[in-house]
Amino acid sequence: MKIDKDQAVEALRAVPDTFKTFFRHGTLSVEVYKPDKIDLQEPHDRDEVYVIISGSSEFQNGKQKVKCKSGDFLFVPAYQDHRFFNFTDDFATWVIFYGPEGGESESSS
């Protein structure tokens, strides 16, 4: 299975939403997300990974704020308040949801 990032962002432009799901398998769900002016997302009930496709942004993950850019990886545990802000016009990100509702427990390894 291969999903081309440029084709995914282009396909997102064809729908009225800020996100589009491209793949599902078991608990795994892969989307592309491109917020419009303001990131209005709410906390999710599963663990989540972002991999920035293009552009740059600042990201609030709970009380932590970081800058992020194309290629960066971000992890958000289930139910954590989070959002992108001060993002560039070309900002887009992969969103990868996985695992059970409530998130997975931390591994000791």
N, CA, C and O atoms as a GROMACS GRO file, in nm:
protein
  436
    1MET      N    1   0.085  -0.118   0.000
    1MET     CA    2   0.000   0.000   0.000
    1MET      C    3   0.088   0.124   0.000
    1MET      O    4   0.179   0.134   0.082
    2LYS      N    5   0.064   0.215  -0.090
    2LYS     CA    6   0.137   0.341  -0.094
    2LYS      C    7   0.037   0.455  -0.112
    2LYS      O    8  -0.055   0.446  -0.194
    3ILE      N    9   0.056   0.560  -0.036
    3ILE     CA   10  -0.024   0.682  -0.052
    3ILE      C   11   0.073   0.795  -0.078
    3ILE      O   12   0.158   0.825   0.006
    4ASP      N   13   0.062   0.858  -0.192
    4ASP     CA   14   0.149   0.970  -0.228
    4ASP      C   15   0.102   1.095  -0.156
    4ASP      O   16  -0.016   1.130  -0.163
    5LYS      N   17   0.192   1.163  -0.085
    5LYS     CA   18   0.153   1.279  -0.005
    5LYS      C   19   0.096   1.392  -0.089
    5LYS      O   20   0.000   1.457  -0.048
    6ASP      N   21   0.154   1.417  -0.205
    6ASP     CA   22   0.104   1.526  -0.290
    6ASP      C   23  -0.035   1.494  -0.344
    6ASP      O   24  -0.122   1.581  -0.348
    7GLN      N   25  -0.056   1.370  -0.386
    7GLN     CA   26  -0.189   1.329  -0.433
    7GLN      C   27  -0.291   1.333  -0.320
    7GLN      O   28  -0.407   1.368  -0.342
    8ALA      N   29  -0.249   1.297  -0.198
    8ALA     CA   30  -0.340   1.300  -0.084
    8ALA      C   31  -0.384   1.444  -0.053
    8ALA      O   32  -0.502   1.469  -0.030
    9VAL      N   33  -0.289   1.537  -0.051
    9VAL     CA   34  -0.323   1.678  -0.025
    9VAL      C   35  -0.414   1.730  -0.136
    9VAL      O   36  -0.508   1.805  -0.108
   10GLU      N   37  -0.388   1.693  -0.259
   10GLU     CA   38  -0.473   1.735  -0.371
   10GLU      C   39  -0.614   1.677  -0.357
   10GLU      O   40  -0.712   1.748  -0.382
   11ALA      N   41  -0.626   1.551  -0.318
   11ALA     CA   42  -0.757   1.488  -0.298
   11ALA      C   43  -0.834   1.556  -0.185
   11ALA      O   44  -0.956   1.566  -0.191
   12LEU      N   45  -0.764   1.602  -0.084
   12LEU     CA   46  -0.828   1.672   0.027
   12LEU      C   47  -0.894   1.801  -0.021
   12LEU      O   48  -1.000   1.839   0.029
   13ARG      N   49  -0.832   1.867  -0.117
   13ARG     CA   50  -0.889   1.992  -0.171
   13ARG      C   51  -1.026   1.970  -0.235
   13ARG      O   52  -1.105   2.064  -0.245
   14ALA      N   53  -1.054   1.848  -0.277
   14ALA     CA   54  -1.179   1.817  -0.345
   14ALA      C   55  -1.296   1.791  -0.250
   14ALA      O   56  -1.409   1.776  -0.295
   15VAL      N   57  -1.269   1.786  -0.120
   15VAL     CA   58  -1.376   1.762  -0.023
   15VAL      C   59  -1.397   1.887   0.062
   15VAL      O   60  -1.305   1.968   0.075
   16PRO      N   61  -1.516   1.903   0.120
   16PRO     CA   62  -1.543   2.025   0.198
   16PRO      C   63  -1.484   2.025   0.339
   16PRO      O   64  -1.495   2.125   0.409
   17ASP      N   65  -1.421   1.916   0.380
   17ASP     CA   66  -1.367   1.905   0.516
   17ASP      C   67  -1.220   1.945   0.520
   17ASP      O   68  -1.158   1.966   0.416
   18THR      N   69  -1.166   1.956   0.641
   18THR     CA   70  -1.024   1.985   0.660
   18THR      C   71  -0.943   1.857   0.672
   18THR      O   72  -0.820   1.864   0.688
   19PHE      N   73  -1.008   1.741   0.666
   19PHE     CA   74  -0.938   1.613   0.674
   19PHE      C   75  -1.005   1.513   0.582
   19PHE      O   76  -1.122   1.526   0.548
   20LYS      N   77  -0.928   1.412   0.543
   20LYS     CA   78  -0.980   1.303   0.460
   20LYS      C   79  -0.909   1.176   0.501
   20LYS      O   80  -0.786   1.174   0.513
   21THR      N   81  -0.985   1.069   0.522
   21THR     CA   82  -0.928   0.939   0.556
   21THR      C   83  -0.886   0.868   0.427
   21THR      O   84  -0.963   0.861   0.331
   22PHE      N   85  -0.765   0.814   0.427
   22PHE     CA   86  -0.711   0.746   0.310
   22PHE      C   87  -0.690   0.597   0.332
   22PHE      O   88  -0.678   0.522   0.234
   23PHE      N   89  -0.685   0.552   0.457
   23PHE     CA   90  -0.657   0.412   0.481
   23PHE      C   91  -0.710   0.371   0.617
   23PHE      O   92  -0.702   0.447   0.714
   24ARG      N   93  -0.766   0.249   0.624
   24ARG     CA   94  -0.810   0.189   0.750
   24ARG      C   95  -0.770   0.041   0.749
   24ARG      O   96  -0.781  -0.027   0.647
   25HIS      N   97  -0.723  -0.005   0.863
   25HIS     CA   98  -0.692  -0.147   0.880
   25HIS      C   99  -0.695  -0.175   1.029
   25HIS      O  100  -0.611  -0.124   1.103
   26GLY      N  101  -0.790  -0.256   1.074
   26GLY     CA  102  -0.804  -0.282   1.218
   26GLY      C  103  -0.825  -0.150   1.291
   26GLY      O  104  -0.915  -0.074   1.257
   27THR      N  105  -0.743  -0.123   1.391
   27THR     CA  106  -0.757   0.002   1.466
   27THR      C  107  -0.682   0.118   1.401
   27THR      O  108  -0.693   0.232   1.446
   28LEU      N  109  -0.606   0.090   1.295
   28LEU     CA  110  -0.525   0.193   1.229
   28LEU      C  111  -0.610   0.274   1.132
   28LEU      O  112  -0.683   0.219   1.050
   29SER      N  113  -0.598   0.405   1.141
   29SER     CA  114  -0.665   0.496   1.049
   29SER      C  115  -0.565   0.604   1.010
   29SER      O  116  -0.500   0.663   1.096
   30VAL      N  117  -0.552   0.630   0.879
   30VAL     CA  118  -0.458   0.730   0.828
   30VAL      C  119  -0.535   0.836   0.753
   30VAL      O  120  -0.612   0.808   0.661
   31GLU      N  121  -0.513   0.961   0.795
   31GLU     CA  122  -0.581   1.076   0.733
   31GLU      C  123  -0.478   1.180   0.692
   31GLU      O  124  -0.362   1.175   0.734
   32VAL      N  125  -0.523   1.273   0.610
   32VAL     CA  126  -0.449   1.396   0.586
   32VAL      C  127  -0.532   1.508   0.645
   32VAL      O  128  -0.654   1.512   0.626
   33TYR      N  129  -0.468   1.598   0.716
   33TYR     CA  130  -0.536   1.711   0.781
   33TYR      C  131  -0.469   1.840   0.740
   33TYR      O  132  -0.347   1.853   0.745
   34LYS      N  133  -0.551   1.937   0.700
   34LYS     CA  134  -0.503   2.069   0.662
   34LYS      C  135  -0.600   2.170   0.723
   34LYS      O  136  -0.702   2.202   0.663
   35PRO      N  137  -0.567   2.222   0.842
   35PRO     CA  138  -0.658   2.318   0.906
   35PRO      C  139  -0.672   2.446   0.823
   35PRO      O  140  -0.581   2.484   0.750
   36ASP      N  141  -0.786   2.510   0.835
   36ASP     CA  142  -0.816   2.632   0.761
   36ASP      C  143  -0.821   2.749   0.859
   36ASP      O  144  -0.921   2.767   0.929
   37LYS      N  145  -0.717   2.827   0.865
   37LYS     CA  146  -0.703   2.946   0.949
   37LYS      C  147  -0.692   2.915   1.098
   37LYS      O  148  -0.603   2.968   1.165
   38ILE      N  149  -0.781   2.832   1.152
   38ILE     CA  150  -0.780   2.797   1.295
   38ILE      C  151  -0.798   2.646   1.307
   38ILE      O  152  -0.882   2.587   1.240
   39ASP      N  153  -0.720   2.585   1.394
   39ASP     CA  154  -0.732   2.442   1.421
   39ASP      C  155  -0.838   2.424   1.529
   39ASP      O  156  -0.816   2.458   1.645
   40LEU      N  157  -0.952   2.370   1.490
   40LEU     CA  158  -1.066   2.357   1.582
   40LEU      C  159  -1.081   2.216   1.640
   40LEU      O  160  -1.183   2.186   1.702
   41GLN      N  161  -0.982   2.132   1.620
   41GLN     CA  162  -0.999   1.994   1.666
   41GLN      C  163  -1.008   1.983   1.818
   41GLN      O  164  -0.955   2.065   1.892
   42GLU      N  165  -1.076   1.880   1.861
   42GLU     CA  166  -1.095   1.847   2.002
   42GLU      C  167  -1.010   1.724   2.035
   42GLU      O  168  -0.967   1.653   1.943
   43PRO      N  169  -0.985   1.696   2.163
   43PRO     CA  170  -0.912   1.574   2.198
   43PRO      C  171  -0.981   1.450   2.142
   43PRO      O  172  -1.103   1.445   2.129
   44HIS      N  173  -0.901   1.349   2.109
   44HIS     CA  174  -0.950   1.226   2.049
   44HIS      C  175  -0.944   1.112   2.150
   44HIS      O  176  -0.871   1.119   2.249
   45ASP      N  177  -1.021   1.008   2.125
   45ASP     CA  178  -1.029   0.898   2.221
   45ASP      C  179  -0.926   0.787   2.197
   45ASP      O  180  -0.927   0.686   2.267
   46ARG      N  181  -0.838   0.806   2.098
   46ARG     CA  182  -0.732   0.709   2.071
   46ARG      C  183  -0.597   0.781   2.061
   46ARG      O  184  -0.593   0.902   2.040
   47ASP      N  185  -0.489   0.707   2.076
   47ASP     CA  186  -0.356   0.764   2.056
   47ASP      C  187  -0.344   0.810   1.912
   47ASP      O  188  -0.410   0.758   1.822
   48GLU      N  189  -0.257   0.908   1.892
   48GLU     CA  190  -0.249   0.974   1.762
   48GLU      C  191  -0.105   1.015   1.733
   48GLU      O  192  -0.032   1.059   1.822
   49VAL      N  193  -0.066   1.001   1.608
   49VAL     CA  194   0.064   1.044   1.560
   49VAL      C  195   0.041   1.140   1.444
   49VAL      O  196  -0.045   1.117   1.359
   50TYR      N  197   0.120   1.247   1.442
   50TYR     CA  198   0.123   1.339   1.328
   50TYR      C  199   0.261   1.330   1.265
   50TYR      O  200   0.362   1.325   1.336
   51VAL      N  201   0.266   1.328   1.133
   51VAL     CA  202   0.391   1.344   1.059
   51VAL      C  203   0.365   1.459   0.962
   51VAL      O  204   0.281   1.448   0.873
   52ILE      N  205   0.438   1.568   0.980
   52ILE     CA  206   0.412   1.688   0.903
   52ILE      C  207   0.452   1.665   0.757
   52ILE      O  208   0.565   1.626   0.727
   53ILE      N  209   0.356   1.690   0.666
   53ILE     CA  210   0.378   1.673   0.523
   53ILE      C  211   0.448   1.795   0.464
   53ILE      O  212   0.548   1.783   0.393
   54SER      N  213   0.394   1.914   0.496
   54SER     CA  214   0.447   2.036   0.436
   54SER      C  215   0.421   2.154   0.528
   54SER      O  216   0.335   2.149   0.616
   55GLY      N  217   0.499   2.260   0.505
   55GLY     CA  218   0.481   2.381   0.583
   55GLY      C  219   0.540   2.370   0.722
   55GLY      O  220   0.618   2.279   0.753
   56SER      N  221   0.500   2.464   0.806
   56SER     CA  222   0.546   2.466   0.945
   56SER      C  223   0.435   2.520   1.033
   56SER      O  224   0.337   2.577   0.986
   57SER      N  225   0.453   2.501   1.163
   57SER     CA  226   0.350   2.539   1.259
   57SER      C  227   0.410   2.542   1.398
   57SER      O  228   0.524   2.500   1.419
   58GLU      N  229   0.332   2.591   1.490
   58GLU     CA  230   0.357   2.567   1.631
   58GLU      C  231   0.251   2.468   1.674
   58GLU      O  232   0.142   2.463   1.616
   59PHE      N  233   0.282   2.388   1.776
   59PHE     CA  234   0.192   2.283   1.819
   59PHE      C  235   0.184   2.282   1.970
   59PHE      O  236   0.286   2.278   2.039
   60GLN      N  237   0.063   2.284   2.020
   60GLN     CA  238   0.041   2.273   2.164
   60GLN      C  239  -0.008   2.132   2.192
   60GLN      O  240  -0.108   2.087   2.136
   61ASN      N  241   0.064   2.064   2.281
   61ASN     CA  242   0.033   1.927   2.320
   61ASN      C  243   0.024   1.927   2.472
   61ASN      O  244   0.125   1.913   2.541
   62GLY      N  245  -0.098   1.943   2.524
   62GLY     CA  246  -0.114   1.963   2.668
   62GLY      C  247  -0.054   2.098   2.704
   62GLY      O  248  -0.092   2.199   2.645
   63LYS      N  249   0.038   2.101   2.798
   63LYS     CA  250   0.101   2.227   2.839
   63LYS      C  251   0.227   2.258   2.758
   63LYS      O  252   0.282   2.367   2.769
   64GLN      N  253   0.274   2.161   2.678
   64GLN     CA  254   0.396   2.179   2.601
   64GLN      C  255   0.366   2.245   2.466
   64GLN      O  256   0.270   2.209   2.399
   65LYS      N  257   0.450   2.342   2.427
   65LYS     CA  258   0.441   2.405   2.295
   65LYS      C  259   0.573   2.384   2.224
   65LYS      O  260   0.680   2.405   2.282
   66VAL      N  261   0.566   2.342   2.097
   66VAL     CA  262   0.686   2.320   2.016
   66VAL      C  263   0.664   2.374   1.876
   66VAL      O  264   0.550   2.389   1.832
   67LYS      N  265   0.773   2.403   1.807
   67LYS     CA  266   0.767   2.438   1.665
   67LYS      C  267   0.784   2.309   1.587
   67LYS      O  268   0.858   2.220   1.629
   68CYS      N  269   0.715   2.298   1.474
   68CYS     CA  270   0.728   2.179   1.391
   68CYS      C  271   0.731   2.218   1.244
   68CYS      O  272   0.681   2.323   1.205
   69LYS      N  273   0.790   2.129   1.164
   69LYS     CA  274   0.806   2.155   1.020
   69LYS      C  275   0.795   2.023   0.945
   69LYS      O  276   0.786   1.916   1.006
   70SER      N  277   0.798   2.032   0.814
   70SER     CA  278   0.789   1.914   0.728
   70SER      C  279   0.885   1.805   0.773
   70SER      O  280   1.004   1.829   0.795
   71GLY      N  281   0.831   1.683   0.786
   71GLY     CA  282   0.910   1.569   0.828
   71GLY      C  283   0.907   1.539   0.976
   71GLY      O  284   0.945   1.430   1.017
   72ASP      N  285   0.862   1.634   1.059
   72ASP     CA  286   0.860   1.613   1.204
   72ASP      C  287   0.750   1.515   1.244
   72ASP      O  288   0.647   1.504   1.179
   73PHE      N  289   0.776   1.445   1.354
   73PHE     CA  290   0.687   1.345   1.412
   73PHE      C  291   0.637   1.399   1.546
   73PHE      O  292   0.716   1.447   1.627
   74LEU      N  293   0.507   1.390   1.569
   74LEU     CA  294   0.446   1.435   1.695
   74LEU      C  295   0.356   1.324   1.748
   74LEU      O  296   0.281   1.263   1.671
   75PHE      N  297   0.362   1.297   1.876
   75PHE     CA  298   0.275   1.197   1.939
   75PHE      C  299   0.181   1.267   2.036
   75PHE      O  300   0.223   1.355   2.112
   76VAL      N  301   0.054   1.226   2.034
   76VAL     CA  302  -0.047   1.279   2.126
   76VAL      C  303  -0.121   1.161   2.189
   76VAL      O  304  -0.184   1.083   2.116
   77PRO      N  305  -0.116   1.146   2.321
   77PRO     CA  306  -0.191   1.037   2.384
   77PRO      C  307  -0.342   1.066   2.379
   77PRO      O  308  -0.385   1.181   2.367
   78ALA      N  309  -0.418   0.961   2.389
   78ALA     CA  310  -0.565   0.973   2.389
   78ALA      C  311  -0.610   1.076   2.492
   78ALA      O  312  -0.553   1.084   2.602
   79TYR      N  313  -0.710   1.154   2.458
   79TYR     CA  314  -0.776   1.255   2.542
   79TYR      C  315  -0.691   1.378   2.573
   79TYR      O  316  -0.734   1.465   2.649
   80GLN      N  317  -0.570   1.387   2.516
   80GLN     CA  318  -0.483   1.504   2.541
   80GLN      C  319  -0.533   1.623   2.457
   80GLN      O  320  -0.557   1.608   2.337
   81ASP      N  321  -0.547   1.739   2.519
   81ASP     CA  322  -0.582   1.861   2.447
   81ASP      C  323  -0.461   1.900   2.360
   81ASP      O  324  -0.348   1.902   2.409
   82HIS      N  325  -0.485   1.930   2.232
   82HIS     CA  326  -0.376   1.962   2.141
   82HIS      C  327  -0.429   2.041   2.022
   82HIS      O  328  -0.547   2.032   1.987
   83ARG      N  329  -0.339   2.120   1.961
   83ARG     CA  330  -0.378   2.193   1.839
   83ARG      C  331  -0.258   2.257   1.774
   83ARG      O  332  -0.156   2.283   1.838
   84PHE      N  333  -0.272   2.282   1.643
   84PHE     CA  334  -0.172   2.355   1.567
   84PHE      C  335  -0.212   2.502   1.566
   84PHE      O  336  -0.330   2.535   1.564
   85PHE      N  337  -0.113   2.591   1.567
   85PHE     CA  338  -0.140   2.734   1.556
   85PHE      C  339  -0.022   2.801   1.486
   85PHE      O  340   0.087   2.745   1.478
   86ASN      N  341  -0.046   2.921   1.438
   86ASN     CA  342   0.055   2.994   1.361
   86ASN      C  343   0.111   2.909   1.247
   86ASN      O  344   0.232   2.911   1.222
   87PHE      N  345   0.024   2.834   1.178
   87PHE     CA  346   0.071   2.748   1.070
   87PHE      C  347   0.074   2.825   0.938
   87PHE      O  348  -0.004   2.918   0.916
   88THR      N  349   0.166   2.783   0.851
   88THR     CA  350   0.179   2.845   0.720
   88THR      C  351   0.064   2.800   0.629
   88THR      O  352  -0.002   2.700   0.657
   89ASP      N  353   0.041   2.875   0.522
   89ASP     CA  354  -0.068   2.842   0.430
   89ASP      C  355  -0.053   2.704   0.367
   89ASP      O  356  -0.153   2.640   0.334
   90ASP      N  357   0.069   2.657   0.351
   90ASP     CA  358   0.092   2.527   0.289
   90ASP      C  359   0.099   2.412   0.390
   90ASP      O  360   0.135   2.300   0.355
   91PHE      N  361   0.064   2.440   0.516
   91PHE     CA  362   0.072   2.338   0.620
   91PHE      C  363  -0.026   2.224   0.594
   91PHE      O  364  -0.144   2.247   0.566
   92ALA      N  365   0.024   2.100   0.603
   92ALA     CA  366  -0.059   1.979   0.595
   92ALA      C  367   0.013   1.870   0.673
   92ALA      O  368   0.136   1.871   0.683
   93THR      N  369  -0.062   1.777   0.729
   93THR     CA  370  -0.002   1.670   0.809
   93THR      C  371  -0.076   1.538   0.792
   93THR      O  372  -0.197   1.534   0.773
   94TRP      N  373   0.001   1.430   0.799
   94TRP     CA  374  -0.058   1.298   0.814
   94TRP      C  375  -0.110   1.288   0.956
   94TRP      O  376  -0.048   1.339   1.049
   95VAL      N  377  -0.222   1.223   0.975
   95VAL     CA  378  -0.277   1.194   1.108
   95VAL      C  379  -0.296   1.043   1.114
   95VAL      O  380  -0.365   0.985   1.031
   96ILE      N  381  -0.235   0.981   1.213
   96ILE     CA  382  -0.241   0.836   1.226
   96ILE      C  383  -0.301   0.803   1.363
   96ILE      O  384  -0.240   0.827   1.466
   97PHE      N  385  -0.421   0.748   1.361
   97PHE     CA  386  -0.488   0.702   1.483
   97PHE      C  387  -0.467   0.552   1.494
   97PHE      O  388  -0.467   0.481   1.393
   98TYR      N  389  -0.448   0.503   1.617
   98TYR     CA  390  -0.431   0.359   1.634
   98TYR      C  391  -0.466   0.320   1.777
   98TYR      O  392  -0.477   0.404   1.867
   99GLY      N  393  -0.484   0.192   1.795
   99GLY     CA  394  -0.505   0.136   1.927
   99GLY      C  395  -0.647   0.149   1.978
   99GLY      O  396  -0.735   0.198   1.908
  100PRO      N  397  -0.667   0.104   2.103
  100PRO     CA  398  -0.801   0.103   2.161
  100PRO      C  399  -0.844   0.242   2.208
  100PRO      O  400  -0.761   0.332   2.226
  101GLU      N  401  -0.975   0.260   2.228
  101GLU     CA  402  -1.023   0.382   2.292
  101GLU      C  403  -0.956   0.394   2.428
  101GLU      O  404  -0.941   0.296   2.499
  102GLY      N  405  -0.914   0.514   2.463
  102GLY     CA  406  -0.843   0.537   2.587
  102GLY      C  407  -0.692   0.528   2.571
  102GLY      O  408  -0.619   0.562   2.664
  103GLY      N  409  -0.646   0.482   2.456
  103GLY     CA  410  -0.503   0.475   2.430
  103GLY      C  411  -0.438   0.349   2.485
  103GLY      O  412  -0.499   0.275   2.562
  104GLU      N  413  -0.316   0.327   2.444
  104GLU     CA  414  -0.240   0.213   2.491
  104GLU      C  415  -0.166   0.252   2.618
  104GLU      O  416  -0.135   0.369   2.640
  105SER      N  417  -0.136   0.153   2.703
  105SER     CA  418  -0.056   0.180   2.822
  105SER      C  419   0.089   0.198   2.782
  105SER      O  420   0.133   0.142   2.681
  106GLU      N  421   0.163   0.275   2.860
  106GLU     CA  422   0.304   0.298   2.830
  106GLU      C  423   0.383   0.170   2.847
  106GLU      O  424   0.358   0.092   2.939
  107SER      N  425   0.478   0.149   2.758
  107SER     CA  426   0.565   0.032   2.765
  107SER      C  427   0.687   0.066   2.849
  107SER      O  428   0.735   0.180   2.847
  108SER      N  429   0.737  -0.030   2.920
  108SER     CA  430   0.855  -0.006   3.003
  108SER      C  431   0.985  -0.020   2.922
  108SER      O  432   1.092   0.011   2.973
  109SER      N  433   0.975  -0.066   2.798
  109SER     CA  434   1.097  -0.085   2.719
  109SER      C  435   1.126   0.031   2.628
  109SER      O  436   1.226   0.029   2.555
   0.00000   0.00000   0.00000
